[in-house]
Amino acid sequence: MAGDEIKDMHVAIVGAGIVGLALAMGLHKKGVPFTVYEAASGYSTVGAGIGFGPNGDLALSMIEEGFLSHYERVCVGHKPPAPQNIYYEGLLLEDGLGLKESWYGNSSWGHPDYIRRAAHRNAVLQIMTSFIPIEKVRFSKRLTDVEQLPDKVVLTFADGEVAEASVMIGADGIKSVVREHILKPSHPNQVDPVYADSYCYRGVISIAEAKEILGDLTDVAKMYLGDHRCCVTYLISGGAELNFLLCVADDKPWELKNAVSQKVSYETMMADFKGRGVDDRFFRLLSKANPIKWGLFHHRDTSTYYRGRVALVGDSAHASLPFQAAGAGQGLEDALVLSNVLAEIFNAPKKDEPLEAYISAGFAGYDSVRRPRAQRQHERAQEMALMLYFQHPETGASMEKVLNQLQNGWFDWLWFRDLNADIQTAVRGVHEVINT
């Protein structure tokens, strides 16, 4: 049973995805008591490709120094001899792919200190769960209600079970019950994710199939730009598979109110790209995708990441468009900063003091560090989408102008962050409470 004194602190984490597990790893490493509650009956075995960027890799290594050595065994970059410091190479979706354009051969972007890494999401989850004792995870626990009392948080689950915690962290995804609890009283219009006027079809195919379609273009991660359409491809599964997304800019409202995906006919899927001058290779690739439209939703505004004893991390806090491949990395930064804040509270010297002042200071510090940075990433991801769809007011349909943006430090602020400084800023308020 969780208590309201420092010595009895117990953290409830709702959601066992990448970010919830990263937070659990951090708390376990630092000896902070916690329980993870996951709605599914077991750890996820589905998913496609995922990468974290240099900032995400650093955050994970700071959470658990043993992670990267395992991760490097399952991740893949580009096929050698391609340089691994390329993030993506840009080409065109149109017929011919731009291979005869003057800019071809100089259309990649990255950084000398960037290292290309991507893996299958399931492989990453398996590594993360190896660092978390299974007895600290409760499955088949779908959260339905949250109540905050002066000295605790009460969680109610769909099966009728009630649990208590000193602190609760919502890592329950874009349609977050915890987000509703935090924002509905003060900012009800910010609770629900907003359709970002874009959707995609996605798939994972063997590298043999991919080579038949794209040849050696599969060797390096690509973004194919086009008018209201784009395609993203990169290797996963140690290079044995190709992950791809074929994306559509769409100004019509999303049809389904309570779902982020919609099954469509094969003909409807194909029609989304016909008559637009798209290279035939993409129709062959599209034929390998499931005819499911995945709506791209985001949290356009979030005025706070916490209320009382409850806070948000990952997509629950700042779901964004995927075109900077930065959502997971931002969630890992959340987990790193918050695990340090909670550890600072739990390790405060006066173990019999009540938690309220510590939690208030700690969550305020976490919010002040993480929310402005994650919001900036969200805004830049929207701007990146406009460039890929040739809709950006400054770059338009000019590949040269897009490259000028992306090749001149576009990602530097995102990838190369002093995360130790963020931690020190976030815990400052807790130190002030300790020293009072």
C-alpha positions as CSV (number, residue, x, y, z in Angstrom):
1,M,0.0,0.0,0.0
2,A,1.4,3.4,-1.0
3,G,1.8,6.0,1.7
4,D,2.1,9.7,1.8
5,E,5.5,9.9,3.4
6,I,8.7,9.8,1.4
7,K,9.7,6.4,2.8
8,D,6.4,4.9,1.5
9,M,6.3,6.5,-1.9
10,H,5.0,4.2,-4.7
11,V,4.7,5.2,-8.4
12,A,2.0,3.8,-10.7
13,I,2.9,3.8,-14.4
14,V,0.0,3.4,-16.8
15,G,1.1,1.9,-20.1
16,A,3.9,-0.5,-21.0
17,G,5.0,0.9,-24.3
18,I,8.4,2.2,-25.1
19,V,8.2,5.3,-22.8
20,G,6.4,3.6,-19.9
21,L,9.0,0.9,-19.9
22,A,11.9,3.4,-20.1
23,L,10.5,5.1,-17.1
24,A,10.1,1.8,-15.3
25,M,13.8,1.0,-16.2
26,G,14.9,4.3,-14.7
27,L,12.9,3.9,-11.5
28,H,14.1,0.3,-11.0
29,K,17.7,1.3,-11.6
30,K,17.4,4.0,-8.9
31,G,15.4,1.8,-6.4
32,V,12.2,3.8,-6.6
33,P,9.1,1.5,-5.9
34,F,6.7,1.3,-8.8
35,T,4.1,-0.8,-10.6
36,V,3.3,-0.8,-14.3
37,Y,-0.3,-1.3,-15.3
38,E,-0.8,-2.4,-18.9
39,A,-4.2,-2.8,-20.7
40,A,-3.1,-5.6,-22.9
41,S,-2.7,-9.2,-21.8
42,G,1.1,-9.2,-22.3
43,Y,3.9,-7.1,-23.7
44,S,3.3,-5.9,-27.2
45,T,4.6,-8.2,-30.0
46,V,3.4,-5.9,-32.9
47,G,4.9,-2.8,-34.5
48,A,7.2,-1.8,-37.2
49,G,10.4,0.3,-37.3
50,I,11.6,2.6,-34.6
51,G,14.6,4.9,-34.0
52,F,15.5,7.3,-31.3
53,G,18.1,9.8,-32.7
54,P,21.3,10.7,-30.8
55,N,19.3,12.4,-28.0
56,G,17.2,9.3,-27.5
57,D,20.2,6.9,-27.6
58,L,21.8,9.1,-25.0
59,A,18.7,9.2,-22.8
60,L,18.4,5.4,-22.8
61,S,22.1,4.9,-22.0
62,M,21.7,7.4,-19.1
63,I,18.6,5.5,-17.9
64,E,20.3,2.1,-18.2
65,E,24.0,1.9,-19.3
66,G,23.5,-1.7,-20.4
67,F,20.8,-1.0,-22.9
68,L,22.9,0.2,-25.9
69,S,25.1,-2.9,-26.1
70,H,21.9,-5.0,-26.5
71,Y,20.3,-2.5,-28.9
72,E,23.3,-2.4,-31.2
73,R,22.8,-6.2,-31.8
74,V,19.3,-5.7,-33.3
75,C,19.5,-2.3,-34.9
76,V,20.6,-1.5,-38.4
77,G,21.8,1.6,-40.3
78,H,22.4,1.9,-44.0
79,K,23.9,-0.9,-46.0
80,P,27.7,-0.4,-46.1
81,P,29.6,1.3,-47.6
82,A,27.0,4.1,-47.3
83,P,28.0,6.5,-44.5
84,Q,26.1,5.9,-41.3
85,N,26.0,9.6,-40.5
86,I,23.3,10.2,-43.1
87,Y,19.8,10.6,-41.6
88,Y,17.8,10.4,-44.8
89,E,18.4,10.9,-48.5
90,G,15.8,13.0,-50.3
91,L,14.4,12.0,-53.7
92,L,11.2,12.6,-55.6
93,L,7.9,10.6,-55.6
94,E,7.4,11.5,-59.3
95,D,8.3,9.4,-62.3
96,G,12.1,9.0,-62.4
97,L,12.6,9.8,-58.7
98,G,14.7,12.8,-59.5
99,L,17.7,10.6,-60.3
100,K,18.7,12.9,-63.2
101,E,18.3,16.2,-61.4
102,S,21.3,18.4,-60.8
103,W,21.0,18.0,-57.0
104,Y,21.0,14.2,-57.1
105,G,24.1,12.8,-55.3
106,N,24.0,15.7,-52.8
107,S,20.5,15.3,-51.4
108,S,21.1,13.7,-48.0
109,W,21.0,15.3,-44.6
110,G,22.4,14.3,-41.2
111,H,25.4,15.2,-39.0
112,P,29.0,14.0,-38.6
113,D,28.1,12.9,-35.0
114,Y,24.8,11.2,-36.0
115,I,24.8,7.4,-36.2
116,R,22.0,5.8,-38.2
117,R,20.1,3.2,-36.1
118,A,16.7,1.7,-36.5
119,A,15.2,-1.6,-35.3
120,H,12.0,-3.5,-35.1
121,R,9.9,-2.2,-32.3
122,N,9.3,-5.6,-30.8
123,A,13.0,-6.3,-30.6
124,V,13.5,-3.0,-28.7
125,L,10.6,-3.9,-26.3
126,Q,12.2,-7.3,-25.6
127,I,15.4,-5.6,-24.6
128,M,13.7,-3.1,-22.3
129,T,11.6,-5.7,-20.5
130,S,14.7,-7.7,-19.7
131,F,15.6,-4.9,-17.3
132,I,12.3,-4.8,-15.5
133,P,11.2,-7.5,-13.0
134,I,8.0,-9.1,-14.3
135,E,6.4,-9.0,-10.9
136,K,6.3,-5.2,-11.1
137,V,4.0,-5.4,-14.2
138,R,0.3,-6.0,-14.1
139,F,-1.4,-7.0,-17.4
140,S,-5.0,-6.8,-18.5
141,K,-5.4,-3.6,-16.4
142,R,-7.3,-1.1,-18.5
143,L,-7.6,2.2,-16.6
144,T,-11.1,3.6,-16.5
145,D,-11.0,6.2,-13.8
146,V,-8.5,8.3,-11.7
147,E,-9.3,10.1,-8.4
148,Q,-6.9,12.3,-6.6
149,L,-7.2,12.5,-2.8
150,P,-5.1,14.7,-0.6
151,D,-2.6,11.9,0.2
152,K,-2.8,9.5,-2.8
153,V,-4.1,8.6,-6.2
154,V,-6.8,6.0,-6.7
155,L,-6.8,4.0,-10.0
156,T,-9.9,2.1,-11.1
157,F,-9.6,-0.6,-13.8
158,A,-12.1,-2.1,-16.2
159,D,-12.1,-5.4,-14.3
160,G,-13.3,-3.6,-11.1
161,E,-9.9,-3.7,-9.3
162,V,-8.9,-0.5,-7.4
163,A,-5.3,0.4,-6.8
164,E,-3.6,3.2,-4.9
165,A,-0.3,5.1,-5.5
166,S,1.5,8.1,-4.2
167,V,2.2,9.3,-7.7
168,M,0.8,8.3,-11.1
169,I,2.4,8.7,-14.5
170,G,0.4,8.4,-17.7
171,A,2.2,6.6,-20.5
172,D,-1.0,5.4,-22.0
173,G,-0.7,6.7,-25.5
174,I,-2.4,9.3,-27.7
175,K,-5.9,8.4,-26.5
176,S,-4.9,8.8,-22.9
177,V,-7.3,8.4,-20.0
178,V,-4.6,10.1,-17.8
179,R,-4.4,13.1,-20.1
180,E,-8.1,13.6,-19.8
181,H,-7.8,13.6,-16.0
182,I,-5.1,16.2,-16.1
183,L,-6.5,18.6,-18.7
184,K,-10.2,18.3,-18.7
185,P,-10.8,20.5,-15.6
186,S,-8.8,23.4,-16.9
187,H,-8.3,22.9,-20.7
188,P,-11.1,20.6,-21.9
189,N,-10.4,21.5,-25.6
190,Q,-6.8,20.1,-25.3
191,V,-7.8,16.6,-24.2
192,D,-8.5,14.9,-27.5
193,P,-5.9,14.4,-30.2
194,V,-6.4,16.4,-33.4
195,Y,-6.3,15.1,-36.9
196,A,-3.2,16.5,-38.6
197,D,-4.7,16.5,-42.1
198,S,-2.5,13.6,-43.1
199,Y,-2.7,9.8,-43.2
200,C,-0.5,7.0,-44.4
201,Y,-0.4,3.4,-45.5
202,R,2.4,1.3,-44.1
203,G,4.1,-2.0,-44.4
204,V,7.1,-4.1,-43.7
205,I,8.4,-6.4,-46.4
206,S,11.4,-8.6,-46.9
207,I,14.5,-7.0,-48.3
208,A,14.3,-9.5,-51.2
209,E,10.9,-8.1,-52.1
210,A,12.1,-4.5,-51.6
211,K,15.1,-5.0,-53.8
212,E,12.8,-6.3,-56.6
213,I,11.0,-3.0,-56.5
214,L,13.6,-0.4,-55.5
215,G,16.9,-2.1,-56.2
216,D,19.9,-0.5,-54.4
217,L,17.7,2.5,-53.4
218,T,16.9,0.4,-50.3
219,D,20.5,0.6,-49.0
220,V,20.0,4.1,-47.6
221,A,17.0,5.5,-45.7
222,K,14.9,7.6,-48.1
223,M,12.3,10.3,-48.1
224,Y,10.6,10.7,-51.4
225,L,9.0,14.1,-51.6
226,G,5.9,15.0,-53.7
227,D,2.8,17.2,-54.2
228,H,0.6,16.3,-51.2
229,R,2.2,12.9,-51.2
230,C,5.4,11.4,-49.8
231,C,7.1,8.1,-49.0
232,V,9.5,7.1,-46.2
233,T,11.6,3.9,-46.4
234,Y,14.3,2.5,-44.1
235,L,15.9,-0.8,-43.2
236,I,14.9,-2.7,-40.0
237,S,15.4,-6.2,-38.5
238,G,19.2,-6.2,-39.1
239,G,18.7,-5.3,-42.7
240,A,16.4,-8.3,-43.4
241,E,13.3,-6.1,-43.8
242,L,12.3,-2.7,-45.2
243,N,9.8,-0.5,-43.4
244,F,7.8,1.9,-45.5
245,L,5.1,4.6,-45.1
246,L,3.3,6.1,-48.1
247,C,1.7,9.3,-46.9
248,V,-1.2,11.5,-48.1
249,A,-1.9,15.2,-47.2
250,D,-5.6,15.4,-46.7
251,D,-7.7,18.5,-45.9
252,K,-11.0,16.6,-45.4
253,P,-12.1,15.8,-41.8
254,W,-11.3,12.3,-40.4
255,E,-14.4,10.2,-40.9
256,L,-14.2,8.0,-37.7
257,K,-14.7,9.7,-34.4
258,N,-13.2,7.0,-32.1
259,A,-10.6,5.3,-34.3
260,V,-7.3,6.3,-35.7
261,S,-7.3,3.8,-38.5
262,Q,-9.8,2.8,-41.2
263,K,-9.8,-0.3,-43.4
264,V,-10.4,0.6,-47.0
265,S,-10.5,-1.3,-50.3
266,Y,-7.4,-2.0,-52.3
267,E,-8.8,0.1,-55.1
268,T,-9.3,3.1,-52.7
269,M,-5.8,2.8,-51.5
270,M,-4.4,2.7,-55.0
271,A,-6.6,5.6,-56.1
272,D,-4.9,7.9,-53.5
273,F,-1.8,7.9,-55.7
274,K,-3.1,7.5,-59.2
275,G,-3.1,10.4,-61.7
276,R,-0.5,12.3,-59.8
277,G,2.6,11.4,-61.8
278,V,3.9,9.0,-59.1
279,D,6.6,6.6,-60.2
280,D,5.3,3.1,-60.9
281,R,7.7,1.6,-58.3
282,F,5.5,3.1,-55.5
283,F,2.4,1.4,-56.8
284,R,4.3,-1.9,-56.5
285,L,5.4,-1.0,-53.0
286,L,1.8,0.1,-52.1
287,S,0.5,-3.2,-53.3
288,K,2.5,-4.8,-50.4
289,A,0.7,-2.6,-47.8
290,N,-2.4,-3.5,-45.9
291,P,-5.3,-1.4,-47.2
292,I,-5.6,0.5,-43.9
293,K,-5.5,4.3,-43.6
294,W,-3.6,5.3,-40.5
295,G,-4.7,8.7,-39.5
296,L,-1.9,11.0,-38.2
297,F,-3.1,12.7,-35.1
298,H,-1.2,15.0,-32.7
299,H,-1.8,17.0,-29.5
300,R,-1.6,20.5,-31.0
301,D,-1.7,22.3,-27.6
302,T,-0.9,21.1,-24.1
303,S,-0.9,23.7,-21.4
304,T,0.5,21.4,-18.6
305,Y,2.0,18.0,-18.2
306,Y,0.8,17.5,-14.7
307,R,-2.0,18.1,-12.1
308,G,-1.5,17.4,-8.5
309,R,0.1,13.9,-8.2
310,V,-0.4,12.9,-11.8
311,A,1.9,13.6,-14.8
312,L,2.2,12.7,-18.5
313,V,5.0,11.3,-20.6
314,G,5.4,10.3,-24.2
315,D,2.5,10.4,-26.7
316,S,0.1,11.0,-23.8
317,A,1.9,14.4,-23.3
318,H,3.0,15.4,-26.8
319,A,2.0,13.1,-29.7
320,S,3.3,14.6,-32.9
321,L,3.7,13.9,-36.6
322,P,6.3,11.2,-37.4
323,F,8.4,13.0,-40.1
324,Q,11.3,14.0,-37.8
325,A,11.3,10.4,-36.3
326,A,11.6,12.2,-33.0
327,G,8.5,11.2,-31.0
328,A,10.1,8.2,-29.3
329,G,13.3,10.2,-28.5
330,Q,11.3,12.9,-26.8
331,G,9.5,10.3,-24.8
332,L,12.8,8.9,-23.7
333,E,13.9,12.3,-22.6
334,D,10.7,12.5,-20.5
335,A,11.5,9.2,-18.9
336,L,15.1,10.2,-18.1
337,V,14.2,13.5,-16.5
338,L,11.2,12.3,-14.6
339,S,12.9,9.2,-13.2
340,N,15.6,11.4,-11.9
341,V,13.0,13.8,-10.3
342,L,11.2,10.9,-8.6
343,A,14.4,9.4,-7.4
344,E,15.5,12.7,-6.0
345,I,12.2,12.8,-4.0
346,F,12.5,9.2,-2.8
347,N,16.1,9.7,-1.7
348,A,15.4,12.9,0.2
349,P,16.9,12.6,3.7
350,K,13.8,13.2,5.9
351,K,11.9,10.0,5.1
352,D,8.9,10.8,7.4
353,E,8.0,14.0,5.6
354,P,4.8,14.2,3.6
355,L,5.2,14.1,-0.2
356,E,3.0,16.9,-1.4
357,A,5.6,19.7,-1.5
358,Y,8.2,17.5,-3.1
359,I,5.8,16.2,-5.8
360,S,4.6,19.7,-6.6
361,A,8.2,21.0,-6.9
362,G,9.3,18.0,-8.9
363,F,6.5,18.0,-11.4
364,A,6.8,21.8,-11.9
365,G,10.5,21.3,-12.7
366,Y,9.8,18.4,-15.1
367,D,7.1,20.5,-16.9
368,S,9.4,23.5,-17.2
369,V,12.1,21.5,-18.8
370,R,10.3,19.1,-21.0
371,R,7.2,20.9,-22.2
372,P,8.8,23.7,-24.2
373,R,11.3,21.4,-25.8
374,A,8.7,18.8,-26.8
375,Q,6.4,21.5,-28.1
376,R,9.1,22.9,-30.3
377,Q,9.7,19.4,-31.7
378,H,5.9,19.2,-32.4
379,E,6.0,22.4,-34.3
380,R,9.0,21.5,-36.3
381,A,7.5,18.1,-37.2
382,Q,4.5,20.0,-38.7
383,E,6.9,22.2,-40.6
384,M,8.8,19.2,-41.8
385,A,5.6,17.7,-43.1
386,L,4.8,20.8,-45.1
387,M,8.3,20.6,-46.8
388,L,7.8,16.9,-47.6
389,Y,4.4,17.5,-49.1
390,F,5.8,20.6,-51.1
391,Q,3.4,22.8,-49.2
392,H,5.8,24.9,-47.2
393,P,5.4,28.6,-48.0
394,E,9.2,29.2,-48.1
395,T,10.4,26.0,-49.9
396,G,7.4,25.2,-52.1
397,A,8.1,22.4,-54.6
398,S,11.8,23.2,-54.8
399,M,14.0,20.3,-53.7
400,E,17.0,22.7,-53.6
401,K,15.2,24.9,-51.1
402,V,14.1,21.9,-49.0
403,L,17.7,20.6,-48.9
404,N,19.0,24.0,-48.0
405,Q,16.8,23.9,-44.9
406,L,17.5,20.3,-43.9
407,Q,21.2,20.3,-44.6
408,N,22.0,23.4,-42.5
409,G,21.6,22.4,-38.9
410,W,17.8,21.6,-38.9
411,F,18.2,18.8,-36.4
412,D,21.1,20.0,-34.4
413,W,19.1,21.5,-31.6
414,L,17.1,18.3,-31.3
415,W,19.8,15.7,-31.5
416,F,22.6,17.3,-29.4
417,R,21.1,18.3,-26.0
418,D,22.8,18.6,-22.6
419,L,20.5,16.2,-20.9
420,N,22.4,16.4,-17.6
421,A,21.7,20.1,-17.6
422,D,18.0,19.3,-18.1
423,I,18.0,16.9,-15.1
424,Q,19.7,19.5,-12.9
425,T,17.2,22.2,-13.8
426,A,14.3,19.8,-13.3
427,V,15.4,18.7,-9.8
428,R,16.2,22.2,-8.6
429,G,12.8,22.7,-7.0
430,V,13.1,19.4,-5.1
431,H,16.5,20.5,-3.7
432,E,14.9,23.7,-2.5
433,V,12.2,21.8,-0.6
434,I,14.9,19.5,0.9
435,N,16.9,22.5,2.0
436,T,14.0,24.4,3.5
